[in-house]
Amino acid sequence: MPLSLAKVFASRSIGDATLIRPPARGPLLAASRERDSGPIAGAIGLAPEQVMQLRMHWSGRARQLFEPGLVAESFACQVPGEAFVNWSEILQTDRLDAVNGAFALAWQQDDVLHLVRDAVGERTLFYAQIGQGLIFASTLDLLLAAGLIRPRLDREVLARYLSYAYVPGRESLLEGICELEPGEWLRFGAGQLHRVRWWQPAPEQWEPVSAEASLTKALRERIEAAVQMRMPAEGPICASLSGGVDSSLVVALLRRFYSGELLTFTVSFGAKYRNELPFGQCVATHCGTRHHVLEAHPKTVMHHFDETVALMGNPIGDPLTVPNALIYREASRYSGVLFNGEGGDPNFGGPKNIPMLLALIYGDPYHARRGESTYLRERTYLRSYRKLYEDLPELLGPIWSELPPDCLERQLAPWLDPAAGESFVQKLMALNTHFKGAHHILFKVNALSRAFGIQPASPLFDKQVTALALATPPQLKLKGTIEKYILKQAVADLLPERILHRPKSGMQVPVELWFRPGGPLHREARSRLRRLEAYDCFDPAYLR
């Protein structure tokens, strides 16, 4: 029986949870560990001495491809009706679209190199052309390891990063280096590069609103299948648990389908800061998990900051990144997989869409205030991130005036085009799944988990779940003021009422309190801003 929520909230304790306080000392990563399916790397069309250089630098770090053959990095991949995925057979019979799961593939055939990334973007591949050849790798550090590519900052992509706090789209922060898009197939031969989409995240037709019951049933079935296909056959299973609906439903389904040990992890920043510990403890007790609370103090976060960012390649400006890394480190002591609830907001209409819908209905006051007449939806979307979009002219100074006009807005235009015909809510969800899903959320969990040799499991970003979400009418995602309505209906029997209907708040990291004058990280923040003055990308006057 679930524990009384009133009792949990009154106690304000962590109950039977194990409290973990990582110290602000020592390395984040004591020893590198590889996942069961480690990184891949290779090249085509290079000189023999370049290939030799790559082989030497990649030795023991990646499975390599320089000649005809296939290498794959994959996790929890399935084809309906088949016991396992035979990649060579799948490709020979042209059945790639039948595969569900996380994967990145590379193969050479008839002097052509093929690169493929999974449908939603659970794995990554970076690549760059070198003369008439092409080099690829699972991570940016592998791509740069041999010194064949001279790293130079792409200033337009820097402007994107400062606007989103992640790098959306194909281009990376380094000129000439690209990331394969989710659902993309790249072919390279004779110095020519061609890209096609093997999976497009858009339905041909929405289901009618009257189909609510059947859609709810189908969604439950697909989420259950997505959880089960990612479960290991034996041993402990770990899961992050904030106490929100998304992570809670994943934990509840794990408990339903797995009788072995289930460990859950949530983050706190100390007793004096707002936290969600009662919600997480309630679900942990309800599901009978072995619960852990990781208490991340500001000095600990700062101590591991640089090492965590270095694990990412493309950086992620998410204040939860270091706490996430600490959870992966802790979970790797017990299991080879860590489940999460990521995907609920992008796929099912979380609160980040509300500002955009309000602007559509009532208008965005910034447009009139600034005399804007073009790319209105795109400008509102960029402002909704509440990062540095508005400050770019002052922050970047002369560099900003050298960039193509409206370059940030034009990247968004195809996604928000009013003439495209889809509902505005559907446009936003497709955009959020592709941008924030693939390039922020899944990119982050893949990069952090890789460092600790653990697999990230994101069942709400499952290909089949995402496809059904995009075919679901928007009225069943955002119903009146109820966010993620159909998702909540699909799991209503799994969770306590108070968890199911609690307002979305997200994990609150008290960075503003840490950085303000008198805060524990104020001096560190000022010091790092001063160091940025040495780079010609930023206007020193703004930084001061």
MOQUITA-V146487 format. One record per residue. N is the residue number from 1. SS is DSSP state (H for helix, E for strand, C for the rest). PHI is phi in whole degrees, 0 to 359 (* if undefined). D_FIRST is the distance of its C-alpha to the first C-alpha in Angstrom with 1 decimal. Layout:
# MOQUITA-V146487
n=N ss=SS phi=PHI d_first=D_FIRST
n=N ss=SS phi=PHI d_first=D_FIRST
This chain:
# MOQUITA-V146487
n=1 ss=C phi=* d_first=0.0
n=2 ss=C phi=293 d_first=3.8
n=3 ss=C phi=293 d_first=6.5
n=4 ss=C phi=300 d_first=9.0
n=5 ss=H phi=296 d_first=11.7
n=6 ss=H phi=300 d_first=14.4
n=7 ss=H phi=293 d_first=13.8
n=8 ss=H phi=297 d_first=14.0
n=9 ss=H phi=291 d_first=17.0
n=10 ss=H phi=290 d_first=18.7
n=11 ss=H phi=286 d_first=18.7
n=12 ss=C phi=54 d_first=20.2
n=13 ss=C phi=251 d_first=19.5
n=14 ss=C phi=261 d_first=18.4
n=15 ss=C phi=56 d_first=15.9
n=16 ss=C phi=268 d_first=16.0
n=17 ss=C phi=290 d_first=17.8
n=18 ss=E phi=274 d_first=21.3
n=19 ss=E phi=269 d_first=24.0
n=20 ss=E phi=243 d_first=26.9
n=21 ss=C phi=240 d_first=30.1
n=22 ss=C phi=297 d_first=32.7
n=23 ss=C phi=283 d_first=36.2
n=24 ss=C phi=272 d_first=38.9
n=25 ss=C phi=202 d_first=41.1
n=26 ss=C phi=76 d_first=41.8
n=27 ss=C phi=285 d_first=41.6
n=28 ss=C phi=292 d_first=38.5
n=29 ss=C phi=246 d_first=39.4
n=30 ss=C phi=290 d_first=40.7
n=31 ss=C phi=209 d_first=41.5
n=32 ss=C phi=291 d_first=41.4
n=33 ss=E phi=232 d_first=39.2
n=34 ss=C phi=258 d_first=39.5
n=35 ss=C phi=289 d_first=36.8
n=36 ss=C phi=304 d_first=37.2
n=37 ss=C phi=247 d_first=39.1
n=38 ss=C phi=278 d_first=41.2
n=39 ss=C phi=293 d_first=43.5
n=40 ss=E phi=238 d_first=46.6
n=41 ss=E phi=200 d_first=50.0
n=42 ss=E phi=177 d_first=53.5
n=43 ss=E phi=197 d_first=56.6
n=44 ss=E phi=214 d_first=59.4
n=45 ss=C phi=77 d_first=62.9
n=46 ss=C phi=261 d_first=63.4
n=47 ss=C phi=290 d_first=66.4
n=48 ss=H phi=305 d_first=66.2
n=49 ss=H phi=291 d_first=66.2
n=50 ss=H phi=291 d_first=63.3
n=51 ss=H phi=297 d_first=61.3
n=52 ss=H phi=298 d_first=62.2
n=53 ss=H phi=296 d_first=61.0
n=54 ss=H phi=294 d_first=57.6
n=55 ss=H phi=303 d_first=57.2
n=56 ss=H phi=294 d_first=57.9
n=57 ss=H phi=285 d_first=55.5
n=58 ss=H phi=265 d_first=52.6
n=59 ss=C phi=303 d_first=53.1
n=60 ss=C phi=77 d_first=49.8
n=61 ss=C phi=249 d_first=48.0
n=62 ss=C phi=201 d_first=47.7
n=63 ss=E phi=280 d_first=48.5
n=64 ss=E phi=251 d_first=51.8
n=65 ss=E phi=224 d_first=53.6
n=66 ss=C phi=233 d_first=57.3
n=67 ss=C phi=212 d_first=58.6
n=68 ss=C phi=306 d_first=57.5
n=69 ss=E phi=153 d_first=54.0
n=70 ss=E phi=218 d_first=50.4
n=71 ss=E phi=231 d_first=47.7
n=72 ss=E phi=219 d_first=44.1
n=73 ss=E phi=244 d_first=41.1
n=74 ss=E phi=213 d_first=38.0
n=75 ss=E phi=206 d_first=34.3
n=76 ss=E phi=52 d_first=32.0
n=77 ss=E phi=266 d_first=34.9
n=78 ss=E phi=219 d_first=34.9
n=79 ss=E phi=235 d_first=37.3
n=80 ss=C phi=307 d_first=36.1
n=81 ss=C phi=83 d_first=37.2
n=82 ss=C phi=239 d_first=38.3
n=83 ss=C phi=288 d_first=36.8
n=84 ss=C phi=208 d_first=38.0
n=85 ss=C phi=263 d_first=40.0
n=86 ss=C phi=261 d_first=43.7
n=87 ss=H phi=299 d_first=44.9
n=88 ss=H phi=298 d_first=48.6
n=89 ss=H phi=292 d_first=48.1
n=90 ss=H phi=301 d_first=45.9
n=91 ss=H phi=288 d_first=48.7
n=92 ss=H phi=295 d_first=51.5
n=93 ss=C phi=262 d_first=50.0
n=94 ss=C phi=56 d_first=49.2
n=95 ss=C phi=239 d_first=45.5
n=96 ss=H phi=300 d_first=44.1
n=97 ss=H phi=292 d_first=42.4
n=98 ss=H phi=273 d_first=40.2
n=99 ss=E phi=276 d_first=38.6
n=100 ss=E phi=240 d_first=35.2
n=101 ss=E phi=136 d_first=34.0
n=102 ss=E phi=261 d_first=35.4
n=103 ss=E phi=199 d_first=39.0
n=104 ss=E phi=225 d_first=42.5
n=105 ss=E phi=240 d_first=45.5
n=106 ss=E phi=216 d_first=49.1
n=107 ss=E phi=209 d_first=51.9
n=108 ss=E phi=245 d_first=55.7
n=109 ss=E phi=206 d_first=57.7
n=110 ss=C phi=54 d_first=61.4
n=111 ss=C phi=62 d_first=61.8
n=112 ss=E phi=237 d_first=58.9
n=113 ss=E phi=264 d_first=55.8
n=114 ss=E phi=244 d_first=52.6
n=115 ss=E phi=234 d_first=49.5
n=116 ss=E phi=223 d_first=46.2
n=117 ss=E phi=245 d_first=43.0
n=118 ss=C phi=300 d_first=39.7
n=119 ss=C phi=301 d_first=39.0
n=120 ss=C phi=260 d_first=36.6
n=121 ss=C phi=104 d_first=37.9
n=122 ss=C phi=285 d_first=35.4
n=123 ss=C phi=239 d_first=38.4
n=124 ss=C phi=232 d_first=41.7
n=125 ss=C phi=217 d_first=45.4
n=126 ss=E phi=252 d_first=48.2
n=127 ss=E phi=208 d_first=51.9
n=128 ss=E phi=205 d_first=55.4
n=129 ss=E phi=276 d_first=58.8
n=130 ss=E phi=233 d_first=61.5
n=131 ss=C phi=61 d_first=64.9
n=132 ss=C phi=266 d_first=64.8
n=133 ss=E phi=243 d_first=61.7
n=134 ss=E phi=217 d_first=58.0
n=135 ss=E phi=241 d_first=55.5
n=136 ss=E phi=220 d_first=51.7
n=137 ss=E phi=195 d_first=48.7
n=138 ss=C phi=293 d_first=44.9
n=139 ss=C phi=229 d_first=45.3
n=140 ss=H phi=294 d_first=47.9
n=141 ss=H phi=294 d_first=48.8
n=142 ss=H phi=294 d_first=49.7
n=143 ss=H phi=297 d_first=51.8
n=144 ss=H phi=269 d_first=53.7
n=145 ss=C phi=301 d_first=53.9
n=146 ss=C phi=274 d_first=57.4
n=147 ss=C phi=77 d_first=59.0
n=148 ss=C phi=282 d_first=60.2
n=149 ss=C phi=245 d_first=58.7
n=150 ss=C phi=273 d_first=59.9
n=151 ss=C phi=288 d_first=57.0
n=152 ss=C phi=226 d_first=58.0
n=153 ss=E phi=291 d_first=55.8
n=154 ss=C phi=271 d_first=55.5
n=155 ss=H phi=286 d_first=55.9
n=156 ss=H phi=292 d_first=54.7
n=157 ss=H phi=292 d_first=51.4
n=158 ss=H phi=301 d_first=51.2
n=159 ss=H phi=297 d_first=51.4
n=160 ss=H phi=296 d_first=48.5
n=161 ss=H phi=302 d_first=46.4
n=162 ss=H phi=293 d_first=47.2
n=163 ss=H phi=274 d_first=46.1
n=164 ss=H phi=251 d_first=42.8
n=165 ss=C phi=72 d_first=41.9
n=166 ss=C phi=205 d_first=41.8
n=167 ss=C phi=256 d_first=44.5
n=168 ss=C phi=274 d_first=44.1
n=169 ss=C phi=96 d_first=46.1
n=170 ss=C phi=289 d_first=48.3
n=171 ss=E phi=287 d_first=50.4
n=172 ss=C phi=260 d_first=49.4
n=173 ss=C phi=291 d_first=50.6
n=174 ss=E phi=254 d_first=53.4
n=175 ss=C phi=304 d_first=56.3
n=176 ss=C phi=85 d_first=56.7
n=177 ss=E phi=256 d_first=53.2
n=178 ss=E phi=240 d_first=50.8
n=179 ss=E phi=250 d_first=47.3
n=180 ss=C phi=299 d_first=46.7
n=181 ss=C phi=285 d_first=44.8
n=182 ss=C phi=298 d_first=41.6
n=183 ss=C phi=70 d_first=42.7
n=184 ss=E phi=252 d_first=46.3
n=185 ss=E phi=235 d_first=48.9
n=186 ss=E phi=252 d_first=51.8
n=187 ss=E phi=238 d_first=55.1
n=188 ss=E phi=225 d_first=57.8
n=189 ss=E phi=201 d_first=61.2
n=190 ss=C phi=54 d_first=64.8
n=191 ss=C phi=78 d_first=63.8
n=192 ss=E phi=249 d_first=62.1
n=193 ss=E phi=245 d_first=58.4
n=194 ss=E phi=228 d_first=56.7
n=195 ss=E phi=237 d_first=53.1
n=196 ss=E phi=223 d_first=51.3
n=197 ss=E phi=265 d_first=47.8
n=198 ss=C phi=270 d_first=46.3
n=199 ss=C phi=216 d_first=43.1
n=200 ss=C phi=246 d_first=43.1
n=201 ss=C phi=280 d_first=39.9
n=202 ss=C phi=209 d_first=41.0
n=203 ss=C phi=282 d_first=40.5
n=204 ss=C phi=289 d_first=43.5
n=205 ss=C phi=204 d_first=42.1
n=206 ss=C phi=283 d_first=38.9
n=207 ss=C phi=285 d_first=36.9
n=208 ss=C phi=290 d_first=37.4
n=209 ss=H phi=300 d_first=34.9
n=210 ss=H phi=295 d_first=34.7
n=211 ss=H phi=271 d_first=33.0
n=212 ss=H phi=306 d_first=29.8
n=213 ss=H phi=297 d_first=27.7
n=214 ss=H phi=291 d_first=29.3
n=215 ss=H phi=293 d_first=29.1
n=216 ss=H phi=297 d_first=25.4
n=217 ss=H phi=296 d_first=24.9
n=218 ss=H phi=295 d_first=27.3
n=219 ss=H phi=295 d_first=25.8
n=220 ss=H phi=301 d_first=22.3
n=221 ss=H phi=296 d_first=24.3
n=222 ss=H phi=288 d_first=26.3
n=223 ss=H phi=293 d_first=23.5
n=224 ss=H phi=300 d_first=21.8
n=225 ss=H phi=296 d_first=25.2
n=226 ss=H phi=294 d_first=25.9
n=227 ss=H phi=291 d_first=22.8
n=228 ss=H phi=295 d_first=23.6
n=229 ss=H phi=290 d_first=27.3
n=230 ss=H phi=261 d_first=26.7
n=231 ss=C phi=282 d_first=24.5
n=232 ss=C phi=289 d_first=26.4
n=233 ss=C phi=290 d_first=26.8
n=234 ss=C phi=204 d_first=25.7
n=235 ss=C phi=88 d_first=25.0
n=236 ss=C phi=296 d_first=22.5
n=237 ss=E phi=242 d_first=21.7
n=238 ss=E phi=249 d_first=21.8
n=239 ss=E phi=209 d_first=20.7
n=240 ss=E phi=282 d_first=21.6
n=241 ss=C phi=214 d_first=18.9
n=242 ss=C phi=271 d_first=20.1
n=243 ss=C phi=98 d_first=17.1
n=244 ss=C phi=282 d_first=19.3
n=245 ss=H phi=300 d_first=18.5
n=246 ss=H phi=296 d_first=20.7
n=247 ss=H phi=293 d_first=19.5
n=248 ss=H phi=293 d_first=15.8
n=249 ss=H phi=291 d_first=16.3
n=250 ss=H phi=295 d_first=18.2
n=251 ss=H phi=297 d_first=15.6
n=252 ss=H phi=297 d_first=12.9
n=253 ss=H phi=289 d_first=15.7
n=254 ss=H phi=301 d_first=16.7
n=255 ss=H phi=296 d_first=13.4
n=256 ss=H phi=293 d_first=13.7
n=257 ss=H phi=259 d_first=17.3
n=258 ss=C phi=231 d_first=17.7
n=259 ss=C phi=268 d_first=16.6
n=260 ss=C phi=282 d_first=18.6
n=261 ss=C phi=289 d_first=18.3
n=262 ss=E phi=238 d_first=17.1
n=263 ss=E phi=251 d_first=18.5
n=264 ss=E phi=240 d_first=18.2
n=265 ss=E phi=224 d_first=20.9
n=266 ss=E phi=228 d_first=21.5
n=267 ss=E phi=248 d_first=24.8
n=268 ss=E phi=229 d_first=25.8
n=269 ss=C phi=242 d_first=29.4
n=270 ss=C phi=110 d_first=29.2
n=271 ss=C phi=296 d_first=28.1
n=272 ss=C phi=277 d_first=31.0
n=273 ss=C phi=250 d_first=30.1
n=274 ss=C phi=300 d_first=27.6
n=275 ss=C phi=212 d_first=24.5
n=276 ss=C phi=246 d_first=21.1
n=277 ss=H phi=303 d_first=19.3
n=278 ss=H phi=299 d_first=16.6
n=279 ss=H phi=293 d_first=15.7
n=280 ss=H phi=298 d_first=15.8
n=281 ss=H phi=296 d_first=13.8
n=282 ss=H phi=299 d_first=11.0
n=283 ss=H phi=291 d_first=11.0
n=284 ss=H phi=299 d_first=11.6
n=285 ss=H phi=291 d_first=8.7
n=286 ss=H phi=302 d_first=6.4
n=287 ss=H phi=259 d_first=8.8
n=288 ss=C phi=66 d_first=9.5
n=289 ss=C phi=261 d_first=13.1
n=290 ss=E phi=269 d_first=15.9
n=291 ss=E phi=266 d_first=16.7
n=292 ss=E phi=229 d_first=20.3
n=293 ss=E phi=245 d_first=22.1
n=294 ss=E phi=265 d_first=25.7
n=295 ss=E phi=263 d_first=27.9
n=296 ss=C phi=258 d_first=31.0
n=297 ss=C phi=276 d_first=33.9
n=298 ss=H phi=304 d_first=36.9
n=299 ss=H phi=293 d_first=39.3
n=300 ss=H phi=293 d_first=37.0
n=301 ss=H phi=301 d_first=36.7
n=302 ss=H phi=291 d_first=40.5
n=303 ss=H phi=300 d_first=41.3
n=304 ss=C phi=263 d_first=39.7
n=305 ss=H phi=299 d_first=40.7
n=306 ss=H phi=296 d_first=43.9
n=307 ss=H phi=294 d_first=42.6
n=308 ss=H phi=293 d_first=39.6
n=309 ss=H phi=300 d_first=41.9
n=310 ss=H phi=296 d_first=44.2
n=311 ss=H phi=287 d_first=41.5
n=312 ss=H phi=276 d_first=41.3
n=313 ss=C phi=81 d_first=44.8
n=314 ss=C phi=292 d_first=44.7
n=315 ss=C phi=288 d_first=43.1
n=316 ss=C phi=240 d_first=39.9
n=317 ss=C phi=272 d_first=40.1
n=318 ss=C phi=249 d_first=36.3
n=319 ss=C phi=297 d_first=35.3
n=320 ss=C phi=274 d_first=32.1
n=321 ss=H phi=299 d_first=34.3
n=322 ss=H phi=294 d_first=34.7
n=323 ss=H phi=303 d_first=31.0
n=324 ss=H phi=301 d_first=30.2
n=325 ss=H phi=299 d_first=32.8
n=326 ss=H phi=295 d_first=31.3
n=327 ss=H phi=292 d_first=27.9
n=328 ss=H phi=300 d_first=29.6
n=329 ss=H phi=299 d_first=31.5
n=330 ss=H phi=293 d_first=28.5
n=331 ss=H phi=295 d_first=26.6
n=332 ss=C phi=295 d_first=29.8
n=333 ss=C phi=289 d_first=29.5
n=334 ss=C phi=245 d_first=26.5
n=335 ss=C phi=212 d_first=26.8
n=336 ss=C phi=263 d_first=29.4
n=337 ss=E phi=217 d_first=27.2
n=338 ss=E phi=231 d_first=25.4
n=339 ss=E phi=282 d_first=23.5
n=340 ss=C phi=219 d_first=23.7
n=341 ss=C phi=256 d_first=23.0
n=342 ss=C phi=295 d_first=26.7
n=343 ss=C phi=115 d_first=28.2
n=344 ss=H phi=297 d_first=26.1
n=345 ss=H phi=291 d_first=28.6
n=346 ss=H phi=299 d_first=31.8
n=347 ss=H phi=276 d_first=30.8
n=348 ss=H phi=236 d_first=28.9
n=349 ss=C phi=86 d_first=30.6
n=350 ss=C phi=284 d_first=29.2
n=351 ss=H phi=290 d_first=30.9
n=352 ss=H phi=291 d_first=33.9
n=353 ss=H phi=277 d_first=35.5
n=354 ss=H phi=301 d_first=35.7
n=355 ss=H phi=302 d_first=38.8
n=356 ss=H phi=292 d_first=40.6
n=357 ss=H phi=291 d_first=39.9
n=358 ss=H phi=297 d_first=41.0
n=359 ss=H phi=294 d_first=44.2
n=360 ss=H phi=294 d_first=44.8
n=361 ss=H phi=282 d_first=44.6
n=362 ss=H phi=256 d_first=46.3
n=363 ss=C phi=90 d_first=48.2
n=364 ss=C phi=262 d_first=48.1
n=365 ss=H phi=299 d_first=50.2
n=366 ss=H phi=295 d_first=51.1
n=367 ss=H phi=299 d_first=53.2
n=368 ss=H phi=292 d_first=55.7
n=369 ss=H phi=297 d_first=55.7
n=370 ss=H phi=253 d_first=56.7
n=371 ss=C phi=67 d_first=58.8
n=372 ss=C phi=275 d_first=56.7
n=373 ss=C phi=228 d_first=57.6
n=374 ss=C phi=234 d_first=56.3
n=375 ss=C phi=50 d_first=53.0
n=376 ss=H phi=291 d_first=51.2
n=377 ss=H phi=297 d_first=47.8
n=378 ss=H phi=296 d_first=48.1
n=379 ss=H phi=293 d_first=49.0
n=380 ss=H phi=296 d_first=46.0
n=381 ss=H phi=298 d_first=43.7
n=382 ss=H phi=297 d_first=45.2
n=383 ss=H phi=291 d_first=44.9
n=384 ss=H phi=296 d_first=41.2
n=385 ss=C phi=285 d_first=40.5
n=386 ss=C phi=57 d_first=42.0
n=387 ss=C phi=252 d_first=43.6
n=388 ss=C phi=248 d_first=47.4
n=389 ss=H phi=306 d_first=48.7
n=390 ss=H phi=292 d_first=50.6
n=391 ss=H phi=265 d_first=52.0
n=392 ss=H phi=303 d_first=53.4
n=393 ss=H phi=301 d_first=57.0
n=394 ss=H phi=281 d_first=57.1
n=395 ss=H phi=290 d_first=55.1
n=396 ss=H phi=269 d_first=56.9
n=397 ss=C phi=58 d_first=60.3
n=398 ss=H phi=301 d_first=63.0
n=399 ss=H phi=299 d_first=60.7
n=400 ss=H phi=299 d_first=58.9
n=401 ss=H phi=290 d_first=62.2
n=402 ss=H phi=275 d_first=63.0
n=403 ss=C phi=284 d_first=59.9
n=404 ss=C phi=302 d_first=60.2
n=405 ss=C phi=303 d_first=59.7
n=406 ss=C phi=56 d_first=56.3
n=407 ss=H phi=295 d_first=55.1
n=408 ss=H phi=290 d_first=51.5
n=409 ss=H phi=291 d_first=51.5
n=410 ss=H phi=293 d_first=53.2
n=411 ss=H phi=296 d_first=50.5
n=412 ss=H phi=276 d_first=48.0
n=413 ss=H phi=307 d_first=50.4
n=414 ss=H phi=298 d_first=49.7
n=415 ss=H phi=280 d_first=46.0
n=416 ss=H phi=247 d_first=46.5
n=417 ss=C phi=299 d_first=49.6
n=418 ss=H phi=296 d_first=49.6
n=419 ss=H phi=278 d_first=51.8
n=420 ss=H phi=288 d_first=49.4
n=421 ss=C phi=101 d_first=47.8
n=422 ss=C phi=286 d_first=44.1
n=423 ss=C phi=300 d_first=41.8
n=424 ss=H phi=296 d_first=41.8
n=425 ss=H phi=297 d_first=38.0
n=426 ss=H phi=294 d_first=38.4
n=427 ss=H phi=301 d_first=41.2
n=428 ss=H phi=298 d_first=39.0
n=429 ss=H phi=290 d_first=36.1
n=430 ss=H phi=297 d_first=38.6
n=431 ss=H phi=295 d_first=40.3
n=432 ss=H phi=295 d_first=37.1
n=433 ss=H phi=295 d_first=35.9
n=434 ss=H phi=284 d_first=39.3
n=435 ss=H phi=283 d_first=40.1
n=436 ss=H phi=290 d_first=37.0
n=437 ss=H phi=295 d_first=35.0
n=438 ss=H phi=285 d_first=37.6
n=439 ss=H phi=263 d_first=39.7
n=440 ss=H phi=242 d_first=37.2
n=441 ss=H phi=294 d_first=33.5
n=442 ss=H phi=292 d_first=34.1
n=443 ss=H phi=300 d_first=37.3
n=444 ss=H phi=295 d_first=35.5
n=445 ss=H phi=293 d_first=32.6
n=446 ss=H phi=292 d_first=35.1
n=447 ss=H phi=294 d_first=37.6
n=448 ss=H phi=290 d_first=35.3
n=449 ss=H phi=294 d_first=33.4
n=450 ss=H phi=304 d_first=36.7
n=451 ss=H phi=298 d_first=37.9
n=452 ss=E phi=253 d_first=35.2
n=453 ss=C phi=67 d_first=35.3
n=454 ss=C phi=236 d_first=31.9
n=455 ss=E phi=270 d_first=31.1
n=456 ss=E phi=275 d_first=29.5
n=457 ss=E phi=243 d_first=27.2
n=458 ss=C phi=238 d_first=27.1
n=459 ss=H phi=297 d_first=25.7
n=460 ss=H phi=282 d_first=26.1
n=461 ss=H phi=258 d_first=29.8
n=462 ss=C phi=304 d_first=30.1
n=463 ss=H phi=303 d_first=33.4
n=464 ss=H phi=290 d_first=32.1
n=465 ss=H phi=294 d_first=29.4
n=466 ss=H phi=297 d_first=32.1
n=467 ss=H phi=299 d_first=34.6
n=468 ss=H phi=292 d_first=32.3
n=469 ss=H phi=300 d_first=31.5
n=470 ss=H phi=286 d_first=35.3
n=471 ss=H phi=270 d_first=35.8
n=472 ss=C phi=276 d_first=33.3
n=473 ss=C phi=300 d_first=35.2
n=474 ss=H phi=300 d_first=34.8
n=475 ss=H phi=296 d_first=33.8
n=476 ss=H phi=264 d_first=30.4
n=477 ss=C phi=263 d_first=29.8
n=478 ss=E phi=242 d_first=30.9
n=479 ss=E phi=253 d_first=30.5
n=480 ss=C phi=64 d_first=32.0
n=481 ss=C phi=259 d_first=30.2
n=482 ss=E phi=270 d_first=27.0
n=483 ss=E phi=277 d_first=27.2
n=484 ss=C phi=55 d_first=26.0
n=485 ss=H phi=304 d_first=25.3
n=486 ss=H phi=291 d_first=25.3
n=487 ss=H phi=295 d_first=23.1
n=488 ss=H phi=294 d_first=20.4
n=489 ss=H phi=295 d_first=20.9
n=490 ss=H phi=292 d_first=20.6
n=491 ss=C phi=240 d_first=17.1
n=492 ss=C phi=300 d_first=15.8
n=493 ss=C phi=277 d_first=13.1
n=494 ss=C phi=269 d_first=11.8
n=495 ss=C phi=236 d_first=11.1
n=496 ss=C phi=299 d_first=10.1
n=497 ss=H phi=304 d_first=13.3
n=498 ss=H phi=295 d_first=14.6
n=499 ss=H phi=287 d_first=14.8
n=500 ss=H phi=298 d_first=16.2
n=501 ss=C phi=248 d_first=18.9
n=502 ss=C phi=289 d_first=19.7
n=503 ss=C phi=291 d_first=23.4
n=504 ss=C phi=290 d_first=24.7
n=505 ss=C phi=233 d_first=26.1
n=506 ss=C phi=75 d_first=26.4
n=507 ss=C phi=284 d_first=26.7
n=508 ss=C phi=269 d_first=29.3
n=509 ss=C phi=264 d_first=31.8
n=510 ss=C phi=281 d_first=34.0
n=511 ss=H phi=295 d_first=37.2
n=512 ss=H phi=297 d_first=39.3
n=513 ss=H phi=291 d_first=38.6
n=514 ss=H phi=291 d_first=39.5
n=515 ss=H phi=268 d_first=42.7
n=516 ss=C phi=289 d_first=44.1
n=517 ss=C phi=308 d_first=47.0
n=518 ss=C phi=90 d_first=45.8
n=519 ss=C phi=285 d_first=42.6
n=520 ss=C phi=294 d_first=41.9
n=521 ss=C phi=241 d_first=43.1
n=522 ss=H phi=299 d_first=45.8
n=523 ss=H phi=296 d_first=48.7
n=524 ss=H phi=296 d_first=47.2
n=525 ss=H phi=297 d_first=46.9
n=526 ss=H phi=297 d_first=50.5
n=527 ss=H phi=297 d_first=51.8
n=528 ss=H phi=290 d_first=50.3
n=529 ss=H phi=295 d_first=51.7
n=530 ss=H phi=297 d_first=55.1
n=531 ss=H phi=294 d_first=55.0
n=532 ss=H phi=292 d_first=54.6
n=533 ss=C phi=296 d_first=58.0
n=534 ss=C phi=287 d_first=59.6
n=535 ss=C phi=264 d_first=58.5
n=536 ss=C phi=281 d_first=60.8
n=537 ss=C phi=283 d_first=57.8
n=538 ss=C phi=241 d_first=57.0
n=539 ss=C phi=280 d_first=59.1
n=540 ss=H phi=303 d_first=59.3
n=541 ss=H phi=299 d_first=59.7
n=542 ss=H phi=293 d_first=56.3
n=543 ss=H phi=294 d_first=54.6
n=544 ss=C phi=279 d_first=56.2
